[in-house]
Amino acid sequence: MGAWGTGIFADDLSCDIRNAYEDLLTYNHSPEEAERKVIQEFEMDKINLEELDSDRVAWIALAVTEWKCGRLLSDHVKEKALQVIHQGADILLFETSKQQAKRKMVLEKTKQQLLSPLPRRKRLKPLPVYRCPWKVGDVLAVQLSEDQTFISGDAFALLHLVKIEKYKLSKYAPDDMYSEEPWFMVCNWLGGDLQALEASQFDNQYIIKELHGLEYGKPVQYQSIYLRLDLFHIAEKLISAPPTVFNLPPPDVFSIEKQFGKRGMDTNFYCLPHDLTRWFSSGKAVHPE
């Protein structure tokens, strides 16, 4: 079940059910549709309530979620949840007597909650949509301070936008509700004079970040080819976003990933200078084939 506590939503399954139900309501499904889809998707009617099965908490999670959302708590879901609570068998899933006592208190409180009138409708807001303000091929200049570079004076590093990935905000959201994530490669260039910078100076040479660590007690080496820029709150941050200096045809992403893998590292506007310093200090210059 992946539990980390005695609370109703202190396990993976309960959290997944809550998120699914709330997402369905958020993206214009009726409470009845949301309930039906959750029960079907998580195969809840196949759960044997007479056995000591950790999946039984699914009914409690759905009932509490419906109650808290304040739209509808169906008799079917409430009865299933109260049956699980009454049996109290899931208390035995916890190892210590202290945990079992806490779980018993949680279930008793939950029972009283489910038997009480529904609260006011919970306001559910769709996740914001973030779209990339640049286009593939754009080269951005990121300013680094003097103490972040290996040359004297302030300098700039260059990021080449090689692809933009799309991801849906939720599996239940309409297809046109997606955000974008720009993937950059770090150009093998550091300099202070952007005015003299020309696109002809570049020949698709980039820096790959190398990381060393341990895996199962054995030394391993990782390498990141991409820097993924988090666009969270981009509307507020665009005022400090890196400027575009020019646009260059991007390298063949497919061949790069085949040669180096797809591993990337997340960053945001505020961390870019620091992350780029680490990138240059622990990276190597490559020329993708």
C-alpha positions in Angstrom: 0.0 0.0 0.0 3.0 2.3 0.5 1.8 3.8 3.9 3.9 6.2 5.8 1.5 7.1 8.6 -1.9 6.4 10.2 -3.8 9.2 8.5 -6.5 8.6 5.9 -4.3 10.0 3.2 -1.0 8.7 4.5 -0.6 6.0 1.8 -0.1 6.0 -2.0 -3.4 4.5 -2.9 -5.5 6.9 -0.9 -3.7 9.9 -2.4 -4.1 8.6 -5.9 -7.8 8.2 -5.4 -8.2 11.6 -3.9 -6.2 13.2 -6.8 -8.2 11.3 -9.4 -11.6 12.2 -8.0 -10.7 15.9 -7.6 -9.2 16.1 -11.1 -12.3 14.6 -12.6 -14.4 17.3 -10.8 -12.0 20.0 -11.8 -12.2 19.1 -15.5 -16.0 19.2 -15.7 -17.1 15.7 -14.8 -20.2 15.4 -12.6 -19.8 13.9 -9.1 -21.6 10.8 -10.3 -19.2 10.4 -13.3 -16.2 11.1 -11.1 -17.3 8.4 -8.6 -18.0 5.9 -11.3 -14.7 6.5 -13.1 -12.6 6.2 -9.9 -14.3 3.0 -8.9 -13.8 1.5 -12.3 -10.2 2.7 -12.7 -9.0 1.5 -9.3 -11.2 -1.7 -9.6 -12.6 -1.0 -6.2 -15.6 -3.3 -6.6 -13.2 -6.3 -6.9 -11.7 -5.6 -3.5 -12.7 -8.4 -1.0 -13.9 -6.6 2.1 -13.8 -9.9 4.1 -10.0 -10.3 3.8 -7.2 -8.4 5.5 -6.4 -6.5 2.3 -4.6 -3.1 2.4 -6.6 -2.0 -0.7 -9.7 -1.8 1.4 -8.6 1.7 2.4 -9.7 2.8 -1.1 -13.3 3.0 0.0 -12.5 5.1 3.0 -10.3 7.4 0.8 -13.1 7.9 -1.8 -15.8 8.5 0.9 -13.7 11.1 2.7 -12.8 12.8 -0.6 -16.4 12.9 -1.7 -17.4 14.3 1.7 -14.7 17.0 1.7 -15.5 18.1 -1.8 -19.1 18.8 -0.7 -20.9 17.7 -3.8 -22.2 14.2 -3.2 -21.4 11.3 -0.9 -23.3 8.4 -2.4 -24.9 5.8 -0.2 -22.9 3.0 -2.0 -19.5 4.6 -1.2 -20.5 5.6 2.3 -21.8 2.1 3.2 -18.6 0.5 1.9 -16.4 2.9 3.9 -18.4 2.4 7.1 -18.2 -1.3 6.6 -14.4 -1.2 6.4 -14.3 1.1 9.5 -16.7 -1.1 11.5 -14.6 -4.2 10.8 -11.4 -2.4 11.9 -9.3 -5.0 10.2 -6.9 -2.5 8.6 -5.8 -1.5 12.1 -3.9 -4.8 12.2 -1.9 -3.7 9.1 0.1 -1.4 11.4 2.9 -3.0 13.3 3.0 -1.3 16.7 0.3 -0.9 19.3 0.9 2.8 19.3 0.2 3.0 15.5 -2.8 0.8 15.9 -4.2 3.0 18.6 -3.7 6.1 16.5 -5.3 4.4 13.5 -8.3 3.5 15.6 -8.8 7.1 16.7 -8.5 8.3 13.0 -11.1 5.8 11.9 -13.6 6.8 14.7 -13.2 10.4 13.8 -13.7 9.6 10.1 -16.8 7.6 10.9 -18.4 10.6 12.6 -17.3 12.8 9.7 -19.0 10.6 7.1 -22.2 10.5 9.2 -22.4 14.3 9.4 -23.8 16.7 6.8 -21.6 17.6 3.8 -19.6 20.8 4.1 -19.7 23.7 1.7 -18.5 22.9 -1.8 -14.8 22.8 -2.1 -13.4 25.2 -4.7 -11.3 23.3 -7.2 -9.1 25.2 -9.6 -7.4 23.8 -12.7 -3.7 23.8 -12.7 -2.2 26.8 -14.6 -1.0 26.3 -18.1 2.6 27.2 -19.0 3.7 27.8 -22.6 7.2 28.3 -23.7 7.9 31.9 -24.8 10.8 30.9 -27.0 11.0 28.7 -30.2 13.2 25.7 -31.0 16.6 26.9 -32.1 16.7 30.0 -29.9 19.9 30.6 -28.1 19.6 32.4 -24.8 22.3 34.3 -23.0 22.5 33.8 -19.2 24.5 36.3 -17.3 27.0 34.9 -14.7 28.8 37.0 -12.1 32.6 37.2 -11.9 32.8 34.7 -9.0 30.8 32.1 -11.1 33.1 31.9 -14.0 36.7 31.0 -14.8 37.4 34.2 -16.6 37.7 37.7 -15.2 34.7 40.0 -15.2 31.1 39.2 -15.7 30.4 36.7 -18.5 27.5 35.0 -20.3 26.7 31.4 -20.9 24.6 30.3 -23.8 21.7 27.8 -23.8 20.4 26.3 -27.1 16.7 25.4 -27.1 16.7 22.1 -28.9 13.2 20.8 -28.1 10.0 21.6 -26.4 8.1 18.8 -24.7 4.4 18.9 -23.9 2.7 17.3 -21.0 -1.0 17.2 -20.0 -1.8 18.8 -16.7 -3.9 15.7 -15.8 -5.0 12.6 -17.6 -8.6 13.8 -17.1 -8.0 17.2 -18.6 -9.0 18.1 -22.2 -6.3 17.4 -24.8 -5.7 21.1 -25.4 -4.9 21.7 -21.7 -1.1 21.0 -21.6 2.0 22.8 -20.5 5.4 23.0 -22.2 8.8 22.3 -21.0 11.9 23.7 -22.9 14.9 21.4 -23.1 18.3 23.2 -23.6 21.8 22.1 -24.4 24.7 24.2 -22.9 26.9 25.6 -25.6 30.6 25.3 -25.1 31.1 29.0 -24.8 31.7 31.6 -22.1 32.3 35.2 -22.9 31.6 38.8 -21.9 30.9 40.5 -25.2 27.5 39.6 -26.6 27.7 42.4 -29.2 30.5 40.7 -31.0 28.9 37.3 -30.8 28.0 35.8 -34.2 26.1 32.6 -35.0 28.9 31.6 -37.3 31.2 31.0 -34.3 29.2 27.9 -33.3 29.7 24.4 -34.6 27.2 22.5 -32.4 29.7 21.9 -29.6 28.2 21.5 -26.2 29.0 20.7 -22.6 27.8 17.5 -21.0 27.6 17.4 -17.2 29.3 14.4 -15.6 28.2 13.0 -12.2 29.9 10.3 -10.2 28.3 8.3 -7.5 27.5 4.9 -6.0 24.7 2.5 -7.0 24.3 -0.7 -5.0 27.8 0.0 -3.5 29.4 0.2 -6.9 30.8 3.4 -8.5 28.7 4.6 -11.4 29.0 7.6 -13.8 26.1 9.6 -15.0 26.0 12.3 -17.6 23.3 14.9 -18.3 23.0 16.3 -21.8 19.9 18.5 -21.2 19.0 21.4 -18.9 15.3 21.5 -18.4 13.9 24.9 -17.6 10.9 24.9 -15.1 8.4 27.5 -16.4 6.5 27.7 -13.1 5.2 31.2 -12.5 6.8 32.2 -15.8 4.5 35.2 -16.3 5.9 36.8 -13.1 9.5 35.8 -13.9 9.7 36.8 -17.6 11.0 40.2 -16.7 14.2 38.5 -15.6 14.2 35.8 -18.3 17.4 35.3 -20.4 17.3 37.2 -23.7 17.5 35.5 -27.1 20.7 36.4 -29.0 19.9 34.5 -32.2 18.3 31.4 -33.6 20.3 28.4 -34.9 19.0 25.1 -36.3 19.2 22.6 -33.4 21.2 19.5 -33.6 19.5 16.1 -34.3 18.0 15.4 -30.9 17.3 11.7 -31.8 21.0 11.0 -32.6 22.1 12.9 -29.5 19.9 10.8 -27.2 21.0 7.7 -28.9 24.7 8.7 -28.4 24.5 10.2 -24.9 21.1 9.2 -23.4 18.2 11.5 -22.4 19.2 12.3 -18.9 18.5 15.9 -17.9 18.6 18.2 -14.9 15.8 20.6 -13.8 16.4 24.2 -13.1 14.6 27.6 -12.9 15.4 31.2 -13.6 16.7 31.8 -10.2 19.0 28.8 -10.1 20.3 29.1 -13.7 23.6 30.9 -12.9 24.5 28.5 -10.1 23.5 25.4 -12.1 25.5 26.6 -15.1 28.5 27.1 -12.9 28.3 23.5 -11.7 27.7 22.4 -15.3 30.9 24.0 -16.6 33.0 22.9 -13.6 32.0 19.2 -13.8 31.4 18.8 -17.6 33.2 18.0 -20.8 32.9 19.5 -24.2 31.4 17.2 -26.9 30.6 17.4 -30.5 27.6 15.1 -31.2 28.1 12.9 -34.2 
